[in-house]
Amino acid sequence: DYDISYTVWYSTSSGTSTEPPSGALNVSGITGTSTTLSGLAHGTTYYIWVAAISSVGEGQFSTRVSKRTYKAPAQVEKVDLVSISCVQSALWVFWLAPSSERPIQNYEIEYRSLIRSTDWNRLLPNP
């Protein structure tokens, strides 16, 4: 029975299909079969290789895969409000997600009473 960990190598240079280029960055000591590579540049293609490591050494690199990160938005996109329904003392608010290649991380909802206030209140998202 061997304890296996993994090293993920990544680079903006393509290297070969089965070996990362010199200067590629790596994340080692991964004990599961997934990890997150963070702090990457927007709109950039990254090439990725994985190698397993056990007490007998490092295995061969996987075949290279590539993925382009999302482009940074020029601005936050507008959300289209679809409808508001009144239910007793509550409002149900429905909207359409922006048509963006970037995943939505969160929505901020602000409201105010038109009768008694000019101050906006922010609804906090559910955890």
Backbone atoms as SQL, in Angstrom:
CREATE TABLE atoms (id INTEGER PRIMARY KEY, chain TEXT, resi INTEGER, resn TEXT, atom TEXT, x REAL, y REAL, z REAL);
INSERT INTO atoms VALUES
  (1, 'A', 1, 'ASP', 'N', 0.850, -1.191, 0.000),
  (2, 'A', 1, 'ASP', 'CA', 0.000, 0.000, 0.000),
  (3, 'A', 1, 'ASP', 'C', 0.885, 1.241, 0.000),
  (4, 'A', 2, 'TYR', 'N', 0.725, 2.093, -0.998),
  (5, 'A', 2, 'TYR', 'CA', 1.542, 3.292, -1.142),
  (6, 'A', 2, 'TYR', 'C', 0.710, 4.532, -0.861),
  (7, 'A', 3, 'ASP', 'N', 1.316, 5.492, -0.162),
  (8, 'A', 3, 'ASP', 'CA', 0.690, 6.802, -0.036),
  (9, 'A', 3, 'ASP', 'C', 1.016, 7.578, -1.299),
  (10, 'A', 4, 'ILE', 'N', -0.020, 8.050, -1.973),
  (11, 'A', 4, 'ILE', 'CA', 0.202, 8.757, -3.229),
  (12, 'A', 4, 'ILE', 'C', -0.219, 10.213, -3.064),
  (13, 'A', 5, 'SER', 'N', 0.613, 11.106, -3.572),
  (14, 'A', 5, 'SER', 'CA', 0.256, 12.517, -3.677),
  (15, 'A', 5, 'SER', 'C', 0.497, 12.916, -5.133),
  (16, 'A', 6, 'TYR', 'N', 0.113, 14.135, -5.439),
  (17, 'A', 6, 'TYR', 'CA', 0.222, 14.600, -6.819),
  (18, 'A', 6, 'TYR', 'C', 0.875, 15.969, -6.864),
  (19, 'A', 7, 'THR', 'N', 1.549, 16.229, -7.963),
  (20, 'A', 7, 'THR', 'CA', 2.083, 17.552, -8.245),
  (21, 'A', 7, 'THR', 'C', 1.454, 18.029, -9.548),
  (22, 'A', 8, 'VAL', 'N', 0.914, 19.245, -9.519),
  (23, 'A', 8, 'VAL', 'CA', 0.344, 19.861, -10.715),
  (24, 'A', 8, 'VAL', 'C', 1.320, 20.921, -11.194),
  (25, 'A', 9, 'TRP', 'N', 1.731, 20.811, -12.440),
  (26, 'A', 9, 'TRP', 'CA', 2.626, 21.771, -13.073),
  (27, 'A', 9, 'TRP', 'C', 1.800, 22.610, -14.033),
  (28, 'A', 10, 'TYR', 'N', 2.064, 23.922, -14.085),
  (29, 'A', 10, 'TYR', 'CA', 1.317, 24.778, -15.006),
  (30, 'A', 10, 'TYR', 'C', 2.200, 25.900, -15.527),
  (31, 'A', 11, 'SER', 'N', 1.877, 26.325, -16.760),
  (32, 'A', 11, 'SER', 'CA', 2.700, 27.337, -17.426),
  (33, 'A', 11, 'SER', 'C', 1.895, 27.980, -18.549),
  (34, 'A', 12, 'THR', 'N', 2.307, 29.173, -18.936),
  (35, 'A', 12, 'THR', 'CA', 1.718, 29.813, -20.116),
  (36, 'A', 12, 'THR', 'C', 2.480, 29.392, -21.377),
  (37, 'A', 13, 'SER', 'N', 3.574, 28.644, -21.196),
  (38, 'A', 13, 'SER', 'CA', 4.309, 28.069, -22.335),
  (39, 'A', 13, 'SER', 'C', 3.878, 26.618, -22.482),
  (40, 'A', 14, 'SER', 'N', 3.763, 26.158, -23.709),
  (41, 'A', 14, 'SER', 'CA', 3.161, 24.844, -23.955),
  (42, 'A', 14, 'SER', 'C', 4.051, 23.648, -23.644),
  (43, 'A', 15, 'GLY', 'N', 5.355, 23.812, -23.541),
  (44, 'A', 15, 'GLY', 'CA', 6.218, 22.656, -23.308),
  (45, 'A', 15, 'GLY', 'C', 5.957, 21.591, -24.360),
  (46, 'A', 16, 'THR', 'N', 6.046, 20.312, -23.979),
  (47, 'A', 16, 'THR', 'CA', 5.669, 19.236, -24.896),
  (48, 'A', 16, 'THR', 'C', 4.370, 18.632, -24.386),
  (49, 'A', 17, 'SER', 'N', 3.775, 17.750, -25.156),
  (50, 'A', 17, 'SER', 'CA', 2.492, 17.177, -24.737),
  (51, 'A', 17, 'SER', 'C', 2.629, 16.351, -23.458),
  (52, 'A', 18, 'THR', 'N', 3.850, 15.887, -23.142),
  (53, 'A', 18, 'THR', 'CA', 4.025, 15.043, -21.960),
  (54, 'A', 18, 'THR', 'C', 5.063, 15.570, -20.962),
  (55, 'A', 19, 'GLU', 'N', 5.480, 16.840, -21.118),
  (56, 'A', 19, 'GLU', 'CA', 6.450, 17.387, -20.160),
  (57, 'A', 19, 'GLU', 'C', 6.363, 18.907, -20.106),
  (58, 'A', 20, 'PRO', 'N', 6.270, 19.465, -18.883),
  (59, 'A', 20, 'PRO', 'CA', 6.205, 20.923, -18.769),
  (60, 'A', 20, 'PRO', 'C', 7.531, 21.572, -19.153),
  (61, 'A', 21, 'PRO', 'N', 7.468, 22.844, -19.547),
  (62, 'A', 21, 'PRO', 'CA', 8.704, 23.543, -19.909),
  (63, 'A', 21, 'PRO', 'C', 9.505, 23.899, -18.667),
  (64, 'A', 22, 'SER', 'N', 10.765, 24.196, -18.873),
  (65, 'A', 22, 'SER', 'CA', 11.605, 24.702, -17.793),
  (66, 'A', 22, 'SER', 'C', 10.980, 26.004, -17.285),
  (67, 'A', 23, 'GLY', 'N', 10.928, 26.198, -15.989),
  (68, 'A', 23, 'GLY', 'CA', 10.348, 27.409, -15.421),
  (69, 'A', 23, 'GLY', 'C', 8.862, 27.301, -15.123),
  (70, 'A', 24, 'ALA', 'N', 8.254, 26.145, -15.408),
  (71, 'A', 24, 'ALA', 'CA', 6.834, 25.968, -15.089),
  (72, 'A', 24, 'ALA', 'C', 6.657, 26.003, -13.569),
  (73, 'A', 25, 'LEU', 'N', 5.544, 26.528, -13.130),
  (74, 'A', 25, 'LEU', 'CA', 5.230, 26.570, -11.706),
  (75, 'A', 25, 'LEU', 'C', 4.573, 25.267, -11.301),
  (76, 'A', 26, 'ASN', 'N', 4.625, 24.952, -9.993),
  (77, 'A', 26, 'ASN', 'CA', 3.966, 23.715, -9.571),
  (78, 'A', 26, 'ASN', 'C', 3.356, 23.853, -8.183),
  (79, 'A', 27, 'VAL', 'N', 2.356, 23.016, -7.939),
  (80, 'A', 27, 'VAL', 'CA', 1.732, 22.874, -6.634),
  (81, 'A', 27, 'VAL', 'C', 1.921, 21.413, -6.272),
  (82, 'A', 28, 'SER', 'N', 2.609, 21.143, -5.154),
  (83, 'A', 28, 'SER', 'CA', 2.900, 19.758, -4.805),
  (84, 'A', 28, 'SER', 'C', 2.215, 19.361, -3.508),
  (85, 'A', 29, 'GLY', 'N', 2.278, 18.074, -3.209),
  (86, 'A', 29, 'GLY', 'CA', 1.705, 17.562, -1.975),
  (87, 'A', 29, 'GLY', 'C', 0.187, 17.470, -1.992),
  (88, 'A', 30, 'ILE', 'N', -0.417, 17.426, -3.159),
  (89, 'A', 30, 'ILE', 'CA', -1.873, 17.335, -3.268),
  (90, 'A', 30, 'ILE', 'C', -2.266, 15.888, -2.995),
  (91, 'A', 31, 'THR', 'N', -3.127, 15.665, -2.013),
  (92, 'A', 31, 'THR', 'CA', -3.487, 14.295, -1.649),
  (93, 'A', 31, 'THR', 'C', -4.776, 13.822, -2.304),
  (94, 'A', 32, 'GLY', 'N', -5.591, 14.728, -2.802),
  (95, 'A', 32, 'GLY', 'CA', -6.807, 14.353, -3.525),
  (96, 'A', 32, 'GLY', 'C', -6.557, 14.391, -5.018),
  (97, 'A', 33, 'THR', 'N', -7.628, 14.322, -5.781),
  (98, 'A', 33, 'THR', 'CA', -7.477, 14.321, -7.240),
  (99, 'A', 33, 'THR', 'C', -7.980, 15.610, -7.876),
  (100, 'A', 34, 'SER', 'N', -7.936, 16.712, -7.122),
  (101, 'A', 34, 'SER', 'CA', -8.266, 18.021, -7.687),
  (102, 'A', 34, 'SER', 'C', -7.588, 19.097, -6.852),
  (103, 'A', 35, 'THR', 'N', -7.403, 20.243, -7.451),
  (104, 'A', 35, 'THR', 'CA', -6.861, 21.403, -6.749),
  (105, 'A', 35, 'THR', 'C', -7.309, 22.658, -7.495),
  (106, 'A', 36, 'THR', 'N', -7.135, 23.807, -6.882),
  (107, 'A', 36, 'THR', 'CA', -7.457, 25.082, -7.510),
  (108, 'A', 36, 'THR', 'C', -6.171, 25.851, -7.743),
  (109, 'A', 37, 'LEU', 'N', -5.981, 26.299, -8.954),
  (110, 'A', 37, 'LEU', 'CA', -4.851, 27.168, -9.278),
  (111, 'A', 37, 'LEU', 'C', -5.391, 28.592, -9.266),
  (112, 'A', 38, 'SER', 'N', -4.974, 29.380, -8.310),
  (113, 'A', 38, 'SER', 'CA', -5.513, 30.735, -8.193),
  (114, 'A', 38, 'SER', 'C', -4.445, 31.775, -8.499),
  (115, 'A', 39, 'GLY', 'N', -4.887, 33.021, -8.632),
  (116, 'A', 39, 'GLY', 'CA', -3.962, 34.117, -8.912),
  (117, 'A', 39, 'GLY', 'C', -3.473, 34.138, -10.353),
  (118, 'A', 40, 'LEU', 'N', -4.205, 33.499, -11.243),
  (119, 'A', 40, 'LEU', 'CA', -3.794, 33.446, -12.646),
  (120, 'A', 40, 'LEU', 'C', -4.220, 34.721, -13.378),
  (121, 'A', 41, 'ALA', 'N', -3.572, 34.999, -14.479),
  (122, 'A', 41, 'ALA', 'CA', -3.885, 36.188, -15.269),
  (123, 'A', 41, 'ALA', 'C', -5.172, 35.981, -16.059),
  (124, 'A', 42, 'HIS', 'N', -5.965, 37.044, -16.194),
  (125, 'A', 42, 'HIS', 'CA', -7.202, 36.995, -16.966),
  (126, 'A', 42, 'HIS', 'C', -6.911, 36.805, -18.450),
  (127, 'A', 43, 'GLY', 'N', -7.770, 36.050, -19.129),
  (128, 'A', 43, 'GLY', 'CA', -7.678, 35.909, -20.586),
  (129, 'A', 43, 'GLY', 'C', -6.396, 35.268, -21.072),
  (130, 'A', 44, 'THR', 'N', -5.829, 34.358, -20.270),
  (131, 'A', 44, 'THR', 'CA', -4.542, 33.749, -20.598),
  (132, 'A', 44, 'THR', 'C', -4.702, 32.231, -20.695),
  (133, 'A', 45, 'THR', 'N', -4.061, 31.621, -21.665),
  (134, 'A', 45, 'THR', 'CA', -4.086, 30.165, -21.792),
  (135, 'A', 45, 'THR', 'C', -3.000, 29.568, -20.903),
  (136, 'A', 46, 'TYR', 'N', -3.401, 28.601, -20.099),
  (137, 'A', 46, 'TYR', 'CA', -2.469, 27.867, -19.234),
  (138, 'A', 46, 'TYR', 'C', -2.422, 26.413, -19.679),
  (139, 'A', 47, 'TYR', 'N', -1.217, 25.838, -19.622),
  (140, 'A', 47, 'TYR', 'CA', -0.993, 24.432, -19.945),
  (141, 'A', 47, 'TYR', 'C', -0.715, 23.717, -18.630),
  (142, 'A', 48, 'ILE', 'N', -1.299, 22.524, -18.464),
  (143, 'A', 48, 'ILE', 'CA', -1.273, 21.855, -17.164),
  (144, 'A', 48, 'ILE', 'C', -0.874, 20.385, -17.349),
  (145, 'A', 49, 'TRP', 'N', -0.010, 19.921, -16.447),
  (146, 'A', 49, 'TRP', 'CA', 0.418, 18.527, -16.393),
  (147, 'A', 49, 'TRP', 'C', 0.290, 18.059, -14.954),
  (148, 'A', 50, 'VAL', 'N', 0.069, 16.775, -14.735),
  (149, 'A', 50, 'VAL', 'CA', -0.013, 16.214, -13.389),
  (150, 'A', 50, 'VAL', 'C', 0.900, 15.004, -13.319),
  (151, 'A', 51, 'ALA', 'N', 1.571, 14.840, -12.180),
  (152, 'A', 51, 'ALA', 'CA', 2.395, 13.647, -11.944),
  (153, 'A', 51, 'ALA', 'C', 2.060, 13.103, -10.554),
  (154, 'A', 52, 'ALA', 'N', 1.982, 11.781, -10.438),
  (155, 'A', 52, 'ALA', 'CA', 1.761, 11.126, -9.146),
  (156, 'A', 52, 'ALA', 'C', 3.108, 10.884, -8.487),
  (157, 'A', 53, 'ILE', 'N', 3.109, 10.953, -7.154),
  (158, 'A', 53, 'ILE', 'CA', 4.340, 10.732, -6.395),
  (159, 'A', 53, 'ILE', 'C', 4.032, 9.736, -5.285),
  (160, 'A', 54, 'SER', 'N', 4.907, 8.749, -5.139),
  (161, 'A', 54, 'SER', 'CA', 4.778, 7.781, -4.040),
  (162, 'A', 54, 'SER', 'C', 6.155, 7.576, -3.437),
  (163, 'A', 55, 'SER', 'N', 6.260, 6.601, -2.537),
  (164, 'A', 55, 'SER', 'CA', 7.548, 6.336, -1.894),
  (165, 'A', 55, 'SER', 'C', 8.598, 5.832, -2.887),
  (166, 'A', 56, 'VAL', 'N', 8.182, 5.359, -4.051),
  (167, 'A', 56, 'VAL', 'CA', 9.153, 4.898, -5.060),
  (168, 'A', 56, 'VAL', 'C', 9.555, 6.006, -6.024),
  (169, 'A', 57, 'GLY', 'N', 8.964, 7.191, -5.908),
  (170, 'A', 57, 'GLY', 'CA', 9.366, 8.308, -6.751),
  (171, 'A', 57, 'GLY', 'C', 8.205, 8.938, -7.494),
  (172, 'A', 58, 'GLU', 'N', 8.591, 9.804, -8.444),
  (173, 'A', 58, 'GLU', 'CA', 7.582, 10.516, -9.234),
  (174, 'A', 58, 'GLU', 'C', 7.287, 9.737, -10.512),
  (175, 'A', 59, 'GLY', 'N', 5.988, 9.623, -10.839),
  (176, 'A', 59, 'GLY', 'CA', 5.589, 8.947, -12.069),
  (177, 'A', 59, 'GLY', 'C', 5.725, 9.862, -13.269),
  (178, 'A', 60, 'GLN', 'N', 5.345, 9.361, -14.417),
  (179, 'A', 60, 'GLN', 'CA', 5.390, 10.151, -15.640),
  (180, 'A', 60, 'GLN', 'C', 4.341, 11.253, -15.584),
  (181, 'A', 61, 'PHE', 'N', 4.600, 12.316, -16.342),
  (182, 'A', 61, 'PHE', 'CA', 3.629, 13.399, -16.436),
  (183, 'A', 61, 'PHE', 'C', 2.415, 12.938, -17.235),
  (184, 'A', 62, 'SER', 'N', 1.266, 13.476, -16.876),
  (185, 'A', 62, 'SER', 'CA', 0.067, 13.236, -17.673),
  (186, 'A', 62, 'SER', 'C', 0.237, 13.914, -19.027),
  (187, 'A', 63, 'THR', 'N', -0.654, 13.617, -19.935),
  (188, 'A', 63, 'THR', 'CA', -0.707, 14.360, -21.188),
  (189, 'A', 63, 'THR', 'C', -1.177, 15.780, -20.876),
  (190, 'A', 64, 'ARG', 'N', -0.587, 16.748, -21.497),
  (191, 'A', 64, 'ARG', 'CA', -0.890, 18.167, -21.260),
  (192, 'A', 64, 'ARG', 'C', -2.332, 18.480, -21.638),
  (193, 'A', 65, 'VAL', 'N', -2.967, 19.302, -20.806),
  (194, 'A', 65, 'VAL', 'CA', -4.265, 19.892, -21.160),
  (195, 'A', 65, 'VAL', 'C', -4.103, 21.403, -21.072),
  (196, 'A', 66, 'SER', 'N', -4.990, 22.126, -21.741),
  (197, 'A', 66, 'SER', 'CA', -4.901, 23.588, -21.684),
  (198, 'A', 66, 'SER', 'C', -6.276, 24.171, -21.438),
  (199, 'A', 67, 'LYS', 'N', -6.278, 25.333, -20.838),
  (200, 'A', 67, 'LYS', 'CA', -7.526, 26.056, -20.568),
  (201, 'A', 67, 'LYS', 'C', -7.216, 27.540, -20.522),
  (202, 'A', 68, 'ARG', 'N', -8.105, 28.325, -21.121),
  (203, 'A', 68, 'ARG', 'CA', -7.959, 29.784, -21.099),
  (204, 'A', 68, 'ARG', 'C', -8.806, 30.329, -19.955),
  (205, 'A', 69, 'THR', 'N', -8.229, 31.206, -19.142),
  (206, 'A', 69, 'THR', 'CA', -8.974, 31.827, -18.048),
  (207, 'A', 69, 'THR', 'C', -9.942, 32.853, -18.619),
  (208, 'A', 70, 'TYR', 'N', -10.959, 33.188, -17.845),
  (209, 'A', 70, 'TYR', 'CA', -11.937, 34.184, -18.279),
  (210, 'A', 70, 'TYR', 'C', -11.282, 35.546, -18.426),
  (211, 'A', 71, 'LYS', 'N', -11.770, 36.310, -19.382),
  (212, 'A', 71, 'LYS', 'CA', -11.292, 37.686, -19.543),
  (213, 'A', 71, 'LYS', 'C', -11.852, 38.535, -18.408),
  (214, 'A', 72, 'ALA', 'N', -11.093, 39.519, -18.010),
  (215, 'A', 72, 'ALA', 'CA', -11.584, 40.447, -16.992),
  (216, 'A', 72, 'ALA', 'C', -12.679, 41.303, -17.619),
  (217, 'A', 73, 'PRO', 'N', -13.776, 41.490, -16.923),
  (218, 'A', 73, 'PRO', 'CA', -14.834, 42.321, -17.506),
  (219, 'A', 73, 'PRO', 'C', -14.403, 43.786, -17.546),
  (220, 'A', 74, 'ALA', 'N', -14.791, 44.462, -18.604),
  (221, 'A', 74, 'ALA', 'CA', -14.505, 45.892, -18.702),
  (222, 'A', 74, 'ALA', 'C', -15.298, 46.651, -17.646),
  (223, 'A', 75, 'GLN', 'N', -16.460, 46.127, -17.314),
  (224, 'A', 75, 'GLN', 'CA', -17.293, 46.714, -16.271),
  (225, 'A', 75, 'GLN', 'C', -18.256, 45.640, -15.786),
  (226, 'A', 76, 'VAL', 'N', -18.863, 45.886, -14.667),
  (227, 'A', 76, 'VAL', 'CA', -19.862, 44.954, -14.166),
  (228, 'A', 76, 'VAL', 'C', -21.090, 45.064, -15.053),
  (229, 'A', 77, 'GLU', 'N', -21.596, 43.920, -15.479),
  (230, 'A', 77, 'GLU', 'CA', -22.728, 43.930, -16.403),
  (231, 'A', 77, 'GLU', 'C', -24.041, 44.212, -15.680),
  (232, 'A', 78, 'LYS', 'N', -24.938, 44.802, -16.410),
  (233, 'A', 78, 'LYS', 'CA', -26.264, 45.142, -15.899),
  (234, 'A', 78, 'LYS', 'C', -27.105, 43.877, -15.744),
  (235, 'A', 79, 'VAL', 'N', -27.883, 43.826, -14.677),
  (236, 'A', 79, 'VAL', 'CA', -28.830, 42.734, -14.445),
  (237, 'A', 79, 'VAL', 'C', -30.210, 43.234, -14.846),
  (238, 'A', 80, 'ASP', 'N', -30.952, 42.441, -15.606),
  (239, 'A', 80, 'ASP', 'CA', -32.305, 42.819, -16.018),
  (240, 'A', 80, 'ASP', 'C', -33.313, 42.326, -14.989),
  (241, 'A', 81, 'LEU', 'N', -34.014, 43.259, -14.365),
  (242, 'A', 81, 'LEU', 'CA', -35.064, 42.942, -13.414),
  (243, 'A', 81, 'LEU', 'C', -36.275, 42.454, -14.187),
  (244, 'A', 82, 'VAL', 'N', -36.800, 41.288, -13.819),
  (245, 'A', 82, 'VAL', 'CA', -37.902, 40.689, -14.558),
  (246, 'A', 82, 'VAL', 'C', -39.236, 41.012, -13.906),
  (247, 'A', 83, 'SER', 'N', -39.357, 40.753, -12.609),
  (248, 'A', 83, 'SER', 'CA', -40.631, 41.036, -11.950),
  (249, 'A', 83, 'SER', 'C', -40.460, 41.108, -10.441),
  (250, 'A', 84, 'ILE', 'N', -41.446, 41.720, -9.821),
  (251, 'A', 84, 'ILE', 'CA', -41.517, 41.788, -8.364),
  (252, 'A', 84, 'ILE', 'C', -42.937, 41.391, -7.994),
  (253, 'A', 85, 'SER', 'N', -43.063, 40.427, -7.089),
  (254, 'A', 85, 'SER', 'CA', -44.372, 39.980, -6.619),
  (255, 'A', 85, 'SER', 'C', -44.509, 40.281, -5.138),
  (256, 'A', 86, 'CYS', 'N', -45.681, 40.713, -4.739),
  (257, 'A', 86, 'CYS', 'CA', -45.959, 41.023, -3.342),
  (258, 'A', 86, 'CYS', 'C', -46.671, 39.829, -2.711),
  (259, 'A', 87, 'VAL', 'N', -46.124, 39.352, -1.602),
  (260, 'A', 87, 'VAL', 'CA', -46.723, 38.249, -0.862),
  (261, 'A', 87, 'VAL', 'C', -46.793, 38.682, 0.605),
  (262, 'A', 88, 'GLN', 'N', -47.962, 38.975, 1.087),
  (263, 'A', 88, 'GLN', 'CA', -48.191, 39.494, 2.438),
  (264, 'A', 88, 'GLN', 'C', -47.249, 40.665, 2.684),
  (265, 'A', 89, 'SER', 'N', -46.325, 40.553, 3.633),
  (266, 'A', 89, 'SER', 'CA', -45.426, 41.674, 3.930),
  (267, 'A', 89, 'SER', 'C', -44.036, 41.447, 3.331),
  (268, 'A', 90, 'ALA', 'N', -43.950, 40.696, 2.250),
  (269, 'A', 90, 'ALA', 'CA', -42.664, 40.404, 1.617),
  (270, 'A', 90, 'ALA', 'C', -42.757, 40.656, 0.115),
  (271, 'A', 91, 'LEU', 'N', -41.608, 40.828, -0.504),
  (272, 'A', 91, 'LEU', 'CA', -41.518, 40.974, -1.955),
  (273, 'A', 91, 'LEU', 'C', -40.630, 39.869, -2.509),
  (274, 'A', 92, 'TRP', 'N', -41.069, 39.245, -3.583),
  (275, 'A', 92, 'TRP', 'CA', -40.232, 38.295, -4.311),
  (276, 'A', 92, 'TRP', 'C', -39.692, 39.028, -5.520),
  (277, 'A', 93, 'VAL', 'N', -38.383, 39.034, -5.660),
  (278, 'A', 93, 'VAL', 'CA', -37.731, 39.760, -6.744),
  (279, 'A', 93, 'VAL', 'C', -37.069, 38.736, -7.673),
  (280, 'A', 94, 'PHE', 'N', -37.339, 38.867, -8.978),
  (281, 'A', 94, 'PHE', 'CA', -36.787, 37.950, -9.977),
  (282, 'A', 94, 'PHE', 'C', -35.995, 38.746, -11.012),
  (283, 'A', 95, 'TRP', 'N', -34.837, 38.222, -11.406),
  (284, 'A', 95, 'TRP', 'CA', -34.020, 38.895, -12.415),
  (285, 'A', 95, 'TRP', 'C', -33.339, 37.864, -13.293),
  (286, 'A', 96, 'LEU', 'N', -32.805, 38.328, -14.419),
  (287, 'A', 96, 'LEU', 'CA', -32.044, 37.484, -15.339),
  (288, 'A', 96, 'LEU', 'C', -30.555, 37.697, -15.094),
  (289, 'A', 97, 'ALA', 'N', -29.810, 36.620, -15.105),
  (290, 'A', 97, 'ALA', 'CA', -28.358, 36.719, -14.946),
  (291, 'A', 97, 'ALA', 'C', -27.764, 37.391, -16.179),
  (292, 'A', 98, 'PRO', 'N', -26.678, 38.151, -16.013),
  (293, 'A', 98, 'PRO', 'CA', -26.032, 38.760, -17.178),
  (294, 'A', 98, 'PRO', 'C', -25.514, 37.681, -18.132),
  (295, 'A', 99, 'SER', 'N', -25.468, 37.990, -19.410),
  (296, 'A', 99, 'SER', 'CA', -24.944, 37.031, -20.383),
  (297, 'A', 99, 'SER', 'C', -23.449, 37.248, -20.511),
  (298, 'A', 100, 'SER', 'N', -22.711, 36.611, -19.627),
  (299, 'A', 100, 'SER', 'CA', -21.269, 36.785, -19.561),
  (300, 'A', 100, 'SER', 'C', -20.607, 35.423, -19.533),
  (301, 'A', 101, 'GLU', 'N', -19.367, 35.363, -19.995),
  (302, 'A', 101, 'GLU', 'CA', -18.642, 34.093, -19.901),
  (303, 'A', 101, 'GLU', 'C', -18.127, 33.873, -18.484),
  (304, 'A', 102, 'ARG', 'N', -18.162, 34.905, -17.675),
  (305, 'A', 102, 'ARG', 'CA', -17.682, 34.783, -16.296),
  (306, 'A', 102, 'ARG', 'C', -18.795, 34.269, -15.393),
  (307, 'A', 103, 'PRO', 'N', -18.483, 33.339, -14.495),
  (308, 'A', 103, 'PRO', 'CA', -19.514, 32.882, -13.564),
  (309, 'A', 103, 'PRO', 'C', -19.880, 33.990, -12.574),
  (310, 'A', 104, 'ILE', 'N', -21.133, 34.016, -12.171),
  (311, 'A', 104, 'ILE', 'CA', -21.599, 35.011, -11.200),
  (312, 'A', 104, 'ILE', 'C', -21.122, 34.579, -9.817),
  (313, 'A', 105, 'GLN', 'N', -20.470, 35.462, -9.096),
  (314, 'A', 105, 'GLN', 'CA', -20.007, 35.148, -7.749),
  (315, 'A', 105, 'GLN', 'C', -21.039, 35.502, -6.700),
  (316, 'A', 106, 'ASN', 'N', -21.806, 36.564, -6.929),
  (317, 'A', 106, 'ASN', 'CA', -22.758, 37.017, -5.936),
  (318, 'A', 106, 'ASN', 'C', -23.624, 38.118, -6.541),
  (319, 'A', 107, 'TYR', 'N', -24.770, 38.349, -5.942),
  (320, 'A', 107, 'TYR', 'CA', -25.624, 39.471, -6.308),
  (321, 'A', 107, 'TYR', 'C', -25.750, 40.380, -5.102),
  (322, 'A', 108, 'GLU', 'N', -25.790, 41.667, -5.328),
  (323, 'A', 108, 'GLU', 'CA', -26.066, 42.623, -4.262),
  (324, 'A', 108, 'GLU', 'C', -27.433, 43.225, -4.526),
  (325, 'A', 109, 'ILE', 'N', -28.276, 43.188, -3.524),
  (326, 'A', 109, 'ILE', 'CA', -29.635, 43.709, -3.663),
  (327, 'A', 109, 'ILE', 'C', -29.790, 44.876, -2.706),
  (328, 'A', 110, 'GLU', 'N', -30.191, 46.019, -3.235),
  (329, 'A', 110, 'GLU', 'CA', -30.439, 47.200, -2.420),
  (330, 'A', 110, 'GLU', 'C', -31.884, 47.628, -2.587),
  (331, 'A', 111, 'TYR', 'N', -32.466, 48.142, -1.519),
  (332, 'A', 111, 'TYR', 'CA', -33.864, 48.568, -1.567),
  (333, 'A', 111, 'TYR', 'C', -34.049, 49.773, -0.651),
  (334, 'A', 112, 'ARG', 'N', -35.146, 50.476, -0.842),
  (335, 'A', 112, 'ARG', 'CA', -35.513, 51.578, 0.039),
  (336, 'A', 112, 'ARG', 'C', -37.013, 51.785, -0.023),
  (337, 'A', 113, 'SER', 'N', -37.530, 52.376, 1.004),
  (338, 'A', 113, 'SER', 'CA', -38.940, 52.727, 1.041),
  (339, 'A', 113, 'SER', 'C', -39.108, 54.046, 0.299),
  (340, 'A', 114, 'LEU', 'N', -40.003, 54.091, -0.649),
  (341, 'A', 114, 'LEU', 'CA', -40.224, 55.319, -1.399),
  (342, 'A', 114, 'LEU', 'C', -41.036, 56.330, -0.585),
  (343, 'A', 115, 'ILE', 'N', -41.666, 55.868, 0.452),
  (344, 'A', 115, 'ILE', 'CA', -42.520, 56.739, 1.250),
  (345, 'A', 115, 'ILE', 'C', -41.742, 57.449, 2.354),
  (346, 'A', 116, 'ARG', 'N', -40.910, 56.705, 3.077),
  (347, 'A', 116, 'ARG', 'CA', -40.313, 57.268, 4.281),
  (348, 'A', 116, 'ARG', 'C', -38.810, 57.467, 4.235),
  (349, 'A', 117, 'SER', 'N', -38.128, 57.099, 3.176),
  (350, 'A', 117, 'SER', 'CA', -36.674, 57.132, 3.261),
  (351, 'A', 117, 'SER', 'C', -36.027, 57.433, 1.920),
  (352, 'A', 118, 'THR', 'N', -34.895, 58.067, 2.005),
  (353, 'A', 118, 'THR', 'CA', -34.055, 58.241, 0.826),
  (354, 'A', 118, 'THR', 'C', -32.801, 57.372, 0.963),
  (355, 'A', 119, 'ASP', 'N', -32.677, 56.689, 2.112),
  (356, 'A', 119, 'ASP', 'CA', -31.517, 55.829, 2.363),
  (357, 'A', 119, 'ASP', 'C', -31.738, 54.443, 1.753),
  (358, 'A', 120, 'TRP', 'N', -30.704, 53.930, 1.119),
  (359, 'A', 120, 'TRP', 'CA', -30.763, 52.587, 0.548),
  (360, 'A', 120, 'TRP', 'C', -30.291, 51.582, 1.586),
  (361, 'A', 121, 'ASN', 'N', -30.924, 50.429, 1.628),
  (362, 'A', 121, 'ASN', 'CA', -30.547, 49.316, 2.504),
  (363, 'A', 121, 'ASN', 'C', -30.030, 48.185, 1.620),
  (364, 'A', 122, 'ARG', 'N', -29.024, 47.473, 2.119),
  (365, 'A', 122, 'ARG', 'CA', -28.459, 46.358, 1.363),
  (366, 'A', 122, 'ARG', 'C', -28.905, 45.050, 2.005),
  (367, 'A', 123, 'LEU', 'N', -29.433, 44.163, 1.186),
  (368, 'A', 123, 'LEU', 'CA', -29.792, 42.818, 1.628),
  (369, 'A', 123, 'LEU', 'C', -28.541, 41.970, 1.574),
  (370, 'A', 124, 'LEU', 'N', -28.209, 41.302, 2.646),
  (371, 'A', 124, 'LEU', 'CA', -27.031, 40.452, 2.661),
  (372, 'A', 124, 'LEU', 'C', -27.381, 39.091, 2.084),
  (373, 'A', 125, 'PRO', 'N', -26.471, 38.480, 1.315),
  (374, 'A', 125, 'PRO', 'CA', -26.757, 37.171, 0.729),
  (375, 'A', 125, 'PRO', 'C', -26.820, 36.097, 1.808),
  (376, 'A', 126, 'ASN', 'N', -27.559, 35.039, 1.513),
  (377, 'A', 126, 'ASN', 'CA', -27.590, 33.898, 2.427),
  (378, 'A', 126, 'ASN', 'C', -26.246, 33.214, 2.415),
  (379, 'A', 127, 'PRO', 'N', -25.767, 32.773, 3.580),
  (380, 'A', 127, 'PRO', 'CA', -24.439, 32.106, 3.610),
  (381, 'A', 127, 'PRO', 'C', -24.448, 30.770, 2.907);
